[in-house]
Amino acid sequence: MNSTEESTVGIAALDALDDEGFHALLLSCCHAPAWASAVSARRPFGTPAALFEAADAELAAASEADVDAALSAHPRIGERPANPASRREQAAALAADPAVLDALAQGNREYEARFGHVYLVCASGRSAEELLTVLRSRLSNDPATERAVLRRELAAITRLRLQRAVADATGNPS
């Protein structure tokens, strides 16, 4: 089976989930309750692209309260997350030198004091050093610019998790 056929199988399996199961799956990708309800209401999707388009559109339209709910479910970069998806996404960063992890912890504190929420960045495949550089550069953003940046990062994380959900639904381990 090629990747297009697998995606078709995966999206069909997700479309076949009951409402509660699909809503829970969405919340595991992005813990924004109103977003998950809005995306769920747009089923069936038929293709992964249709799911991703709906997810992106609803996240772009999400209220600040819903974005805040999503942020509250994300661990700090450089800490050992309990969530398996976060653990997988931060794997490269978590292997860093302790001094870099200490600098990330300090940067997280500065970021949270400045912006009032966790530093959110799509960490998948990125080193702790790179994430620290990004954090330091984002500290100079004004609050409105930073909010736009974190919404883009949230969308990227959500897309990666939805892609994994479609792949996992094929029955083939990814």
N, C-alpha and C positions, 0 to 999 in steps of 0.2 A: 504494500500500500504506500503510495507517495504522500508527501506532506499535505497536498491539497485534499486528497481523499481522507487523510487522518483528521484534518481540520473540519471537514464536513461531518465526519462521524462524531467528533468532539462537540461541535455546536449542536448537533441533533440530540446528543445525550444531555447537554445543558438545557436545551429547549424542552426536553421531556421531564425535567425535574418538576416536582410539585412547587407551588408558590413559596412555601416555607423553606424548602431546600435551596431553591434558587436565590431567595433573599439572603439566606445565611451564607451562601457561596459569595455573593456580592459583598456582603459585610466583611468577609475574610480578605477580600481584595482591597476594600476601602471602607473603613468603618464610619461611613456617613449615612445615617439612616434614611433621610429624605432622598438622597441620591440613589440609594439602593432600591427604594420603593419606586422612584421614577423610572429607573432603568428596567426594573422587573416588569413594570406596566407596559413596556414597549415590546414584550415578547409576543410571538416567536421571532427569532432573528434570522435563522436560515443560513447565515454565513458568519464567520468570525468578524469580517469587516463590518457587518451591520451591528454586531454587538459592540465592537470597539467605537464605532461612530456614535452610537447611542450613549455609551459610557462617557465619552469625551464631551459630547454636547451637554449631558446632564451635569457633569462635573463643572463645566464652564459656567453653567447657570446656577450652581449650588449656592445656597446662602452662606454667609460668613459663619453662622452657627453650625451648619453642617460641615464646613471645612474644619472648624475648631474641633468638632467631634472626631473627625478623621485624624487630626493631629494628635489628639489625646491618646490614640491607640498606637502611636509610633514611639518606639524606644529612642533614647538618645544615641546618636552615632558614637560608636566606640565602646558602648556598654554591651554586656552579654544579654541579648534579647531572649525572652522566653518564647516568643512567636517564631515558629519554624520558618515562615517566609522571610521575616526580618533577619533571622540568623543566617539564612542562605544568602540574602542580599548583602549582608555586611561581612561575609566570610573573609574577604581579602583584607578588609580594614581591621578585623579582630586579630589578625596574625601579626600586627605591627609591633614594633619596639615599644616597651612600656613608656618611654619618654614621649613618644608621639601620642600614645593613648592618654597620657596625663595632659598633654597640650590640648587634645581634643576635648577632654573633660573640662578644662579651664575655658576653652572657647565656647563650649555648650553653655556654661554658666553665664558668660558674657552675653551670648546671643539671647538667651532666655531673659536676662535682665533688660536687655535693650528692646526686644520685640514681644515678650510676654508669652512665648510658646516655644516648643521644641524646634531645634534646627532640623529642617526636613530637606533631605537631598536624596536623589536616586543613587544609592551606594553600590548597586550591582556591578561587580567587576572593577571597582575603583579602590585604590590603596588608601590607607589611612592618611598618608602624607598628602595625597590629592584632595581628600575630603577636608583636611585641615586647611589647605590653601583656599579651597572654595569657601569654607566657613569664614575665614579671615577676610576674604574679599567681600562677602555678603554683609559683614558687620558695618560696612560703610554705606549700605543702602538706606534710603529713607524708608519709613514704614510702608508706604503705599507701593513703592518699587519692590520691597521685600515680599509683600503679600502676593504680588503678581508672580514673582519668582517661585515662591513656595507652592502656588497653585499649579504652575507648570511641572514642578518636581512631583507633586502629588499625582498629577495626571500620568507622568512617566512611570511612577511606581505602580499605579493602578493598572496601566496597560500591561506592564510586565507580568503582574499577577493574573490578569485575565488571560493573557496568552498561555501562561502555565496551566490555568484551569481548563482551557480548551484542549491543550495537549494531554493533560492528565485524564480528561474525560474520554479519550480514545481507548483507554484501557492499557495503553503502552506506557511504562514508566519513562519519565523524561529525565 
